[in-house]
């Protein structure tokens, strides 16, 4: 991934759905929720930084609340 890059999760209206993001690039990337959504306890629309060679699974609790579970 290029330095300073990021991705936006696909908007989802299905609770309990999951999206997995893996960063195999040379730089950290920021993963953003769809507009109006929240990841874990971050503020609405705030992204979470994903380090290199790590993955995170995102689970939808509602159409605006997402839980991210980071790999080791």
C-alpha positions in Angstrom: 0.0 0.0 0.0 1.2 3.5 -0.7 2.0 5.6 2.3 -1.0 7.5 3.6 -3.5 5.3 1.7 -6.8 3.9 3.0 -9.9 1.9 2.1 -13.6 2.3 2.8 -15.7 -0.8 3.8 -18.5 -1.6 1.5 -21.8 -0.3 2.8 -23.9 -3.0 4.3 -27.5 -3.3 5.6 -27.2 -6.9 6.8 -26.5 -7.3 10.5 -24.0 -10.1 11.4 -22.4 -9.8 8.0 -18.6 -9.8 7.9 -15.8 -8.2 5.7 -12.2 -9.1 6.1 -9.3 -6.7 5.2 -5.7 -7.9 4.9 -2.8 -5.5 4.5 0.0 -7.2 2.7 1.6 -3.9 1.6 4.7 -2.1 2.8 2.9 0.6 4.7 0.0 0.8 7.2 -3.4 1.6 5.7 -6.5 3.2 7.3 -9.8 1.3 7.1 -12.8 3.6 7.2 -16.4 2.6 7.9 -19.1 3.5 5.4 -20.4 7.1 5.8 -22.4 7.5 9.0 -21.0 4.3 10.6 -18.8 3.6 13.6 -16.0 1.0 14.1 -15.7 -0.2 17.8 -15.7 2.9 20.1 -14.2 5.3 17.5 -16.1 8.3 16.5 -18.5 8.1 13.6 -16.7 8.0 10.2 -13.3 7.6 11.9 -10.9 5.0 10.5 -8.8 2.4 12.2 -5.1 1.9 11.2 -4.2 -1.6 10.0 -0.5 -2.4 10.2 1.4 -4.3 7.6 0.9 -8.1 7.4 -2.2 -8.0 9.6 -5.9 -8.6 9.0 -9.0 -7.4 10.6 -12.5 -8.9 10.5 -15.4 -6.4 10.6 -18.8 -7.6 11.9 -21.9 -5.6 11.5 -24.0 -5.3 14.7 -26.4 -2.9 13.1 -26.2 -1.0 9.8 -24.2 1.8 11.5 -22.2 -0.1 14.3 -19.3 -2.3 13.2 -17.0 -4.4 15.4 -13.4 -4.9 14.2 -11.4 -7.9 15.5 -7.7 -7.4 14.8 -5.3 -10.4 14.1 -2.2 -10.8 16.1 
